[in-house]
Amino acid sequence: MSDAVSALKGASFDGTVSVRDSGLQGMITLRGDLGSTKVTKAVKDATGAAMPGQREITASGDSGAAWMSPDELLVMVPYASATDALSKIDTALKGEHYLAVNVSDARAMFEISGAGVREVIAKLCPVDMSLGAFEPGAIRRTRMAQVAAAVWMTDAGTIRIVCFRSVAEYVYGLLCDAAEPGGEVGYFA
């Protein structure tokens, strides 16, 4: 059995913001009735985080849950814990109508940090990145140029992006290009 590696093996770029491959991340797609107390408890037991509201992400340490659609969450845990977290979810939801799948190896995660993170994302995604419209704890499932992505703020100067692993190199290139010095617009300054 081979050792798991992230899509871009820790690639990083420093421009107007820092862009980096975040490494391996445990991710579970959970679909079901998000209003169910069993689902809420399963998410809490697997992550320690509360159930997120619409277009929100909640976190507890290095785990969390992100609202992806009215019946879908992205459950995030350390990579080595994904199998155990999935087992906890399956046990907690026995008898419920749900779907839970470990998608850790099918996704890639990037982190951009620095004062210009709002501008970099605004160049690539049709998301209102203005103060008040997009704040820490908010998540958007959107398009990044030509591919699907989920984007959220962990703090005022840090944004994380999840995409399919198959397009990780393309997304990394987009982020690096948008972060090239000299391309600043200054709209969010």
HUBELGI-V250531 format. One line per field, one symbol per residue. phi: phi as a letter, one per 40 degrees, with the letter a starting at -180 (. if undefined). A space follows every 10 residues. Layout:
# HUBELGI-V250531
phi->???
This chain:
# HUBELGI-V250531
phi->.cccbcdbfg daabbcbcba ccgcacbbcb bicccccccd ccccccbgcc cccdfbbbaa gcbabbcbad babbcbaddc cccccccccd ccbdgccabb bcbdcbbbbb bbahcccccc cccbbcbccc dgcabdgcbb cabbfbbcab baccadbbbb bbacdcbdcc cdcccccccc dgbccgccc
